[in-house]
Amino acid sequence: MLHDWLNQPGYVSLFFMSFLASTLLPLGSEWLLVMMLVGGYEPLSTVAVATIGNYLGAVATYLVGIWGGSWLIEKVMRVSPFQQLRAREYYNRFGVYSLLFSWLPVVGDPLCLVGGMLKVNFGLFSLLVAVGKLARYAITAVITVAAVG
């Protein structure tokens, strides 16, 4: 049964698209989740794969924040000073709980990066980021399934 599930290329594509969308690359993954649900993929598995991929991409971004230093972040990854400032503003305004908004476009990925730079406790980081990302994909799935069904 696991072999059959892994042979469905949609899940692999969704995992990698969700992972990359949670890095500083300007990508989105919701469109693929919607397409898969409309195409008949099972909602729970689809949401789980998207959430896991997106969470792991956020962890990669967090690790870049911890080990990358300002030079890597600015020169190699080209995170603009504006994006860095916005992420720091969210942290100053909402504290570590701003990580619940890591799913937002433009500011979400830099929030994870700043979380790493500020060495936010990894357990708390994981909980907040996973909850935010799961909520986003679950809401997208519920809306999609309701619209199609």
C-alpha positions in Angstrom: 0.0 0.0 0.0 2.8 2.4 0.8 4.4 1.5 -2.5 1.2 2.5 -4.4 1.1 5.8 -2.5 4.7 6.7 -3.3 4.2 5.9 -6.9 1.8 8.7 -7.3 4.0 11.5 -8.7 1.6 14.2 -7.4 2.6 13.6 -3.8 6.3 13.8 -4.6 5.8 17.0 -6.6 3.6 18.5 -3.9 6.2 17.7 -1.3 9.1 19.3 -3.2 7.0 22.3 -4.3 5.8 22.9 -0.7 9.4 22.6 0.5 10.7 25.1 -2.0 7.8 27.4 -1.4 8.8 27.6 2.2 12.4 28.8 1.4 13.2 32.2 0.3 12.4 31.3 -3.3 9.4 33.1 -4.7 7.1 30.1 -5.2 3.7 29.0 -4.0 2.3 25.5 -3.5 -1.4 26.1 -2.8 -2.2 25.9 -6.5 -0.8 22.3 -6.7 -2.7 21.3 -3.6 -5.9 22.6 -5.2 -5.2 20.9 -8.5 -4.6 17.6 -6.8 -7.8 17.8 -4.7 -9.8 18.7 -7.7 -8.2 15.7 -9.5 -9.4 13.3 -6.8 -6.4 13.0 -4.4 -7.3 12.1 -0.9 -7.5 15.3 1.2 -5.9 14.2 4.4 -2.8 12.7 2.7 -2.6 15.8 0.4 -2.7 18.2 3.3 -0.2 16.1 5.3 2.3 16.0 2.4 2.1 19.7 1.8 2.4 20.6 5.5 5.4 18.3 6.0 7.2 19.7 2.9 6.4 23.3 3.8 7.5 22.7 7.5 10.8 21.1 6.4 11.5 24.0 4.0 10.9 26.4 7.0 13.4 24.4 9.0 15.9 24.7 6.3 15.4 28.5 6.3 15.7 28.5 10.1 19.0 26.7 9.8 20.3 29.2 7.3 19.4 31.9 9.8 21.3 30.1 12.5 24.4 29.3 10.6 24.3 31.6 7.6 25.1 34.9 9.2 24.3 38.2 7.7 26.7 37.8 4.8 25.1 34.7 3.5 21.6 36.0 4.0 22.3 39.3 2.2 24.9 38.3 -0.4 24.1 34.7 -1.4 20.4 34.5 -0.7 19.7 38.1 -1.5 17.2 38.7 1.2 16.6 42.4 0.9 17.1 44.8 3.8 13.4 45.5 3.5 12.4 41.8 3.9 14.7 41.6 6.9 13.3 44.7 8.4 9.7 43.5 7.9 10.5 40.2 9.6 12.2 41.9 12.6 9.2 44.3 12.9 6.9 41.3 13.1 9.1 39.8 15.8 9.2 43.1 17.7 5.4 43.4 17.4 4.2 39.9 18.1 7.3 38.2 19.5 8.0 34.6 18.7 4.3 34.0 18.1 4.7 35.9 14.8 5.9 32.5 13.5 2.3 31.5 13.4 2.3 33.8 10.3 5.1 32.0 8.6 2.6 30.9 5.9 2.1 34.5 4.7 3.5 35.5 1.4 6.6 37.8 1.3 7.1 38.0 5.1 6.6 34.4 6.2 9.9 33.0 4.9 12.0 35.8 6.3 10.2 35.3 9.7 11.7 31.8 9.7 15.1 33.1 8.8 15.0 35.7 11.6 13.8 33.0 13.9 17.1 31.2 13.2 19.1 34.4 13.4 17.6 35.1 16.8 18.0 31.4 17.8 14.4 30.9 18.8 13.9 27.6 20.7 13.6 24.9 18.0 10.7 23.1 19.7 8.7 26.3 20.0 9.7 27.3 16.4 8.5 23.9 15.2 5.2 24.0 17.0 4.3 27.5 15.8 5.4 27.0 12.2 3.8 23.6 11.9 0.5 24.9 13.3 0.4 27.9 11.0 1.3 25.9 7.9 -1.2 23.1 8.7 -4.0 25.6 9.2 -3.3 27.2 5.9 -3.3 24.0 3.9 -6.3 22.6 5.8 -8.4 25.7 5.2 -7.4 25.6 1.5 -8.4 22.0 1.3 -11.8 22.5 3.1 -12.6 25.4 0.7 -11.6 23.4 -2.3 -13.4 20.2 -1.4 -16.6 22.2 -0.5 -16.4 24.1 -3.8 -15.9 20.9 -5.9 -18.2 18.6 -3.9 
